[in-house]
């Protein structure tokens, strides 16, 4: 009997299977973590694309800046969030040509022209917020009290 245990103790058969058995759980956890991070990045990119499509409607002439509520509703529907998670803002920037401090007039008070000697620029911004729940409840940086990450997709465009 002692000869059997001596042969087993000095045998190297099966060590590769044992090492693989120890490594597979670690590799599997890393793979699931990469999939989870990829889902989060994908959701953020989708939010940014929805915001960009909303702004493009204004740029293509399908909507104008006075229809901020319609742009907000459409962005919320496309992103699958409530309208309270979407913010739209429009403003008029009046910049002095001599390099002074610009003034900003936000919608609906942005209809007036800039003073003489100032360059006018109109802007539109759409911001969409959405909560992402990861597969694993890991308390890393940026997690709220519920274990979710708050993702934001935003875009701005100069309309004039």
HUTA-V462111 format. One record per residue. N is the residue number from 0. PHI is phi in whole degrees, -180 to 180 (none if undefined). Layout:
# HUTA-V462111
N,PHI / N,PHI
This chain:
# HUTA-V462111
0,none / 1,-67 / 2,-68 / 3,-66 / 4,-66 / 5,-66 / 6,-66 / 7,-66 / 8,-67 / 9,-95 / 10,-81 / 11,-105 / 12,-71 / 13,90 / 14,-67 / 15,-65 / 16,-66 / 17,-65 / 18,-63 / 19,-64 / 20,-63 / 21,-78 / 22,-84 / 23,-59 / 24,-60 / 25,-65 / 26,-63 / 27,-65 / 28,-64 / 29,-63 / 30,-64 / 31,-64 / 32,-64 / 33,-66 / 34,-64 / 35,-64 / 36,-64 / 37,-63 / 38,-64 / 39,-65 / 40,-64 / 41,-62 / 42,-65 / 43,-64 / 44,-63 / 45,-63 / 46,-63 / 47,-65 / 48,-67 / 49,-65 / 50,-62 / 51,-66 / 52,-65 / 53,-65 / 54,-72 / 55,-63 / 56,-61 / 57,-68 / 58,-67 / 59,-85 / 60,84 / 61,-79 / 62,-152 / 63,-124 / 64,-66 / 65,-75 / 66,-101 / 67,-62 / 68,-66 / 69,-66 / 70,-63 / 71,-63 / 72,-63 / 73,-68 / 74,-65 / 75,-65 / 76,-65 / 77,-69 / 78,-88 / 79,73 / 80,-127 / 81,-78 / 82,-67 / 83,-71 / 84,-89 / 85,-117 / 86,-122 / 87,-123 / 88,-145 / 89,-131 / 90,-151 / 91,-113 / 92,-107 / 93,-110 / 94,-108 / 95,-65 / 96,-72 / 97,-89 / 98,89 / 99,-73 / 100,-78 / 101,-74 / 102,-110 / 103,-125 / 104,-120 / 105,-93 / 106,-57 / 107,-92 / 108,-92 / 109,-107 / 110,-82 / 111,-71 / 112,-76 / 113,-75 / 114,-67 / 115,-59 / 116,85 / 117,-116 / 118,-95 / 119,-100 / 120,-138 / 121,-110 / 122,-130 / 123,-136 / 124,-133 / 125,-124 / 126,-126 / 127,-124 / 128,-113 / 129,-148 / 130,-93 / 131,-115 / 132,-103 / 133,-73 / 134,-65 / 135,-108 / 136,-81 / 137,-110 / 138,-85 / 139,-84 / 140,-60 / 141,92 / 142,-86 / 143,-83 / 144,-64 / 145,-90 / 146,84 / 147,-104 / 148,-103 / 149,-93 / 150,-101 / 151,-130 / 152,-118 / 153,-140 / 154,-152 / 155,-130 / 156,-148 / 157,-86 / 158,-101 / 159,-147
